[in-house]
Amino acid sequence: MNPLMRTNNHLPSLIENFFGRDMNDLFNTNGSGVASVPAVNVLEHQDGFRIEVAAPGLKKEDFKLNLNHNNLTISGSQESQKEDQDKNNERYTRREFSYSSFQRTFTLPTSVDADNIQAAYTDGVLKINIPKREEAKVKPPRQIEIGG
């Protein structure tokens, strides 16, 4: 192992020692200040579709859902603070702000019932239910009688 490289291979340890930990955190892409796009599952079932967005730590107020023609846009933003306080006199010795946001757009098929889309946020997962129109649902097989 190269002694100049840190374990995450982002900056050599000599640079980290020279600039200090705060300068290193600025360039560290694993930090919470770097925006990332949440993982998404898209499921299709008999009656429609469900989009699941993994976004733990957010509140339902942090999300916006917009439907423009057949494009469903899911966006979210969050402001968070990390505070290190001196408990004796309640004076901030360090205060950091962090803002993050994301946006995902999905093109919906014309078979969906856009007027009845519903969303719920529970346990860190935003679930968006997108029903199909009745005429687009798969009909069960049936026997057709032959007339004479």
C-alpha positions, -999 to +999 in steps of 0.1 A: +000+000+000+013+034-009+019+055+023+010+087+005-026+076-002-055+078+022-078+048+026-105+064+004-079+073-023-091+109-027-062+129-014-027+120-003-021+122+034+006+148+029-020+172+015-044+163+043-017+171+069-008+204+052-043+218+047-059+201+077-090+181+080-115+208+069-098+213+036-098+176+030-136+174+038-142+200+010-128+176-016-142+144-001-171+132-022-183+108+005-194+138+027-230+147+033-226+181+015-224+165-019-258+160-035-267+125-047-297+111-065-317+086-044-321+051-057-354+043-074-375+011-079-401+010-106-426-018-104-455-027-128-485-047-115-518-055-130-535-023-120-507+002-126-472+012-116-454+020-084-423+042-081-403+038-048-378+065-040-353+057-012-348+090+007-342+084+044-339+114+066-363+136+045-397+147+055-428+146+032-426+184+030-392+181+014-406+165-018-424+180-048-442+160-074-450+177-107-468+162-137-464+180-170-479+162-200-466+126-195-435+137-175-435+130-138-408+150-120-398+140-085-377+166-067-365+171-031-344+194-011-331+195+024-312+219+046-293+204+074-271+218+102-243+202+121-236+220+153-207+216+177-216+236+208-198+244+240-223+233+266-210+256+294-218+289+277-238+278+247-215+295+222-209+280+188-174+271+182-182+256+148-213+256+127-217+240+093-246+243+069-254+217+043-279+219+014-288+190-008-313+185-036-322+161-063-345+158-093-357+128-113-380+128-143-399+098-156-419+097-189-451+079-181-468+057-207-501+069-222-519+040-206-518+056-171-546+074-153-528+107-145-557+121-126-555+094-099-518+094-090-512+092-053-481+094-032-471+086+004-439+089+024-433+063+052-401+048+067-377+067+044-394+056+012-416+078-011-441+055-028-460+069-058-489+048-071-497+054-107-529+035-118-536+023-153-567+034-172-594+007-173-591+002-210-553-004-206-556-031-179-550-066-190-583-085-193-584-121-181-587-147-208-622-156-218-639-181-241-656-167-272-686-186-285-688-192-322-721-183-338-738-200-366 
